Amino acid sequence: MILSTSMKRLASLLIFSSIVLNLSAQNNTKEDSRINETILYGQLTLDAFTMDLCSTWYIPEHNSYKADEAILENLHQQSFEDISISLIIGSWCHDSHREVPRFIKILEKINYPFDQLNMNALDTNKTSPDYDAKANNITNVPTAIIYRKGNEIGRIIESPKLSLEEDLLIILSKN
């Protein structure tokens, strides 16, 4: 059967709409009874950080962070073909408020392929419907876990040892 142009457009629109709905559905919130606040909960997309819930802390920190340009240049020369990152955050956590916008800005600056970034938000009990924090030894947020070919090669936990960009470069430089 040959599809008309309008039917092809409709099919494309339906597929696109489905993708958009799936992406937006990932940025769920819940009321956290321990702190009596609405928090992000579960799998995230970058759009979560522009939601009213996060924009007041994410946008100013993202815009003001100045990463070390020399280290960024070294990071930019890395191959990210086999590198994936899991970023586990708490939208209620002051360390996440500081480090997550900075980490995302670094990834933007080095042209990291964001389809290889998996983000999840935990509640104050460190649970998520989409991520087993206990099985992955998550004790503090934020935690960035860097994988090469599916094998963990390093973590940045809560705050960097040197700087986010320098810690990331050290991890990526491991064989």
N, C-alpha and C positions, 0 to 999 in steps of 0.2 A: 504494500500500500504506500502511495506517495503522499507525504504530508504537505499541505499547503504552507505557504510562508507564514500566514497568520497563526496556523496551528503550531508551527515550529517556534514562533515567538512566544506563544502562550506556554508551550512546554518549557522553554528556557526561563520564562518568568516564574513558573511554578517551582522549578529546580532552584533558582536563585532565592526565591522567597523561603523555600524550605531550609536552605543553608543559613540565611539570615536569622530565621526563627530559631534554628538549632544553636547558633552562636549566641544569640541574646538570651536563650533559655539557660545557658550555662552560668550566667552571672546571677546566681540565686542569693537571697538574703534570708536571714532568720533572726528572731528575737533571742538573744543570748540571756538566759535567766540569771546567770552568775553576775553579769554586769548591767542587766536591764537596758541593753542597747541593741539596735539592729546592726547586724554584721554581715559581711560577705560570707558565703558558706558553700563550699564545693568547688567544682571546676570553674576556672575563670578565663575570660579573654581580656585583652588589653582594654576593651571598652569599659570594663568594670571600674577602672580608675578615673573615668570621667563622669561616673554616676555621682549624684549629689552626695551620696554616702562617703565617697573617697576624694572627691575633687578638691575639697578644702585643704587636705594635707598632701595629696599626690602632686597636684599641678605646681604649687609654689616650690616644693622641694625638687621636682623634676627640672623646672625651668632655671633654678638658681645653681644647681650642681655644676661645678667645673672640674671635669676629669682631667687627669694628667695626659696632655697631648702626646708626649713621647711614648707613654705606655699604650695609649690608644692606637698609635701607629703600629706598634709591635703586635697588638691584638688583631688589628685589621689585616695583618699579613698571615694570620693563622688560617688554616683550612677548617671549616665548620661542617664539612661533608658528613663526617661520622660523629659529630658532637651533638648531643641533646642535653637539655637542661630541665630539671624539675625545680620550680620555685614554689616553696610552701610558705604561705604568709598568714598573718592574723590581722585583719583589718581593724582590730581593736588594740593592736600592739604598737607602742611608740617606736620600737626598733624597726618594725615593718614600715611605719610612716616615714622614717628617715631613709632606710636602706633600699626599699623596693623601688621608689622613683629613681634613685641614683643608679641602681642596677639596670633598670629598663633603659635609662638614658645611655648607659655604656653600650648595651646591646644595640641600640639604634645607631650609635656613632660608628660601631664596627661592622654594621650591616649584617648582624646575626640573623639567620633565617628564622623568623618567629614561628613558622610552622613546626619547628623543632623545640619549642618552648612549651612545657606543660605547667600550668599554674593551678594551684589549689589553695583555698582559704579554709583554715581550721577555726573552730569555735574555741572558747577559752578552756574547754576540756580536751583540746587537741584532737578533735574528731572531725571527720568530713564524710559525706555520703559517697564521695568519689575517690578517696585516697586513704590508705591504711597507714596512718602516721606511726603507729606503734611498730608495725612490721618493718617500716623503713627507718626506725630509730630516730624519729623526729622528737627532740626534746625542747627545742627553742625555735622561735620564729623571729625573723624569716630564716629559712634555710634554702640555699641554692645547692642542688646536687648536680654535678657535672658528670656526664657519661660519655665515653668514647666507645662506639660500636656496642652500646648497651651495657657496658661495664663501668661501674662507678670509678672515677679517677680522682675525685676530690669534692669537698664541701666548703661552703662559706656559711658559717653558723652564727646567726644573730647580728654580729658586726664583724667587719674584716679585721685581719691581723695587721696588715699594712695599709692597704686601701682596696676598695672593691676591684678596681682595674688591675692592680698589681697582684692581688691574690688570685684573680681569674687567670692572669698571664702565667703565674707560677703553676697553677693546676693544669692549664692547657699545654704547658711545656713538658709535662711528664710524658714518658714513653708508654 
